């Protein structure tokens, strides 16, 4: 019986797999989806603060206007855009297009590049308009 347990195959684990861009973007898509729950709570908090009165609204704006608050909002913006673009990628895949290995890898990289670019553009426009 001892020999039977020694010859059992090992289950695959992370050291066996090579990370591909499509795998990483799939993982990041799930992480951004979870992060959007937290970010939506922050958006709801800000909306509630607008209804709570000027003093509480100023308090909330001071938090969101701090360096840490702006970093969190920037990350939330990127997570929102990245998750949206990842969703569009999945919709394209649902049509049967872009499933070839080289094409899906290019789309994975494009998802990352476009989400970062759109986040920077959106924040640049917001800062110029402010």
Secondary structure, 3 states (H helix, E strand, C coil): CHHHHHCCCCCCCCCCCCCCHHHHHHHHHHHHHHHHHHHHHHHHHHHHHHHHCHHHHHHHHHHHHCHHHHHHHHHHHHHHHHHHHHHHHHHHHHCCCCCCHHHHHHHHHHHHHHHHHHHHHHHHHHHHHC
